């Protein structure tokens, strides 16, 4: 499993949209480890959703914002607000899919 592309993309996202977190992790010497951890978590969740019957693209769309591409910090939010927002149908789909994923995980945990 090679997660280097996800790690690279998450690093760039964090640096731009989460500069405080990025700097804090970098100064603590845990940035690379944190990025590897979130890439592994994303991989596990994507795999779980695919095993539940979703396509790779659907699983990726639902999962990428959970760990890799977190919402921007407040100072960065204004910058993001200037960009077009995702359409409402996509947001609803993603929220429903996240709920389904959590429900499936809970079911597995209860077994």
N, C-alpha and C positions, 0 to 999 in steps of 0.2 A: 504494500500500500504506500504510494507516494503522494503525500499531501502538500508537497512544496508549492504548487500553484496556489492553493487555498491559503497557505501561510503567507506567501508573498502578497497576495491581494488583501488579506486581512491586515497585514503590517501597514500597507499603504493607506488603507481605510482608517485604521486607528490613528496613524500619524496625522492624517488630515482632519478627521472628525472627532477624535478622542485624544487631543494632544496632552491633556493632563494625565490621563491614565497611561498613555504611551510613555511619557516622561517618567512617571512614577515607577512603572515596571522596568524601564530601561535603567534608571538609577539604582534600583534594587537588584539589578542583574538577573531578572526573571522574565524579561520580555520574550525571549526565544522560547522558553519553557511554556509560558502562558499561551503563546500562539500555537505551539504544537498541541497543547491540551485542547484548545478550542477546535482545532482542526480534527483531532481524534473524536471529540464529542459530536461534531458535525457529521463525520463519517458514520459513526454508530447510529445516529438518528436517521440519516439518509438511508442507510442499509435497512433499518427497522421498518421505515415507511415503504421501502421497495418490497420488502418481504410481506408487508401487509397488502400489497397489490397496487401501489401507486407507481407511476412511471418515474424514471430517474429525474426527469425535469420537474415533475410535480414535487417530488421529495426535496429536491434542491431548493426550489422556490419557497417551500414551507419552512425550511430549516436554516437557510443561510443567515437570516436576521437574528436567529436565536443566540448564536455564539460568535460568528465571524464578523458580521457587519452590523454591529450594535448601533442603536440610535445615537445621533451626535450629542456631544456635550452642549449645555445651554448656549455658550458663546458661538458654537458652530451651527446651532439650530437655525439662526437667522440666515446663514449662508444656504443651508439646505432648503429653507422655505422659499427661496427665490427660484428653486428648480421645480419643474412640474411634479405634482403629486401623483402617485399611482391611482388608477381608477378604482372606484368603489367596489366593483365586482371582484377585482383581484384581491383587494383587502379582505373582503368577506370570505372569499375562498381560502385565503391564507389563514385567517382566524379559525375557520371551521376545521381546516386541516391540522392546525396546531392542537386544537381541542381533541381531535381524533387521535393524534399521535400520543398525547398525554394519557388519554383514556386507554389506548392499547398498551402503553407502558405500565400503567397501573394494573391492568389485567394480568400482564406478564409477571409483575412483581407479586401479585396476590397468589399466583400459582405455585 
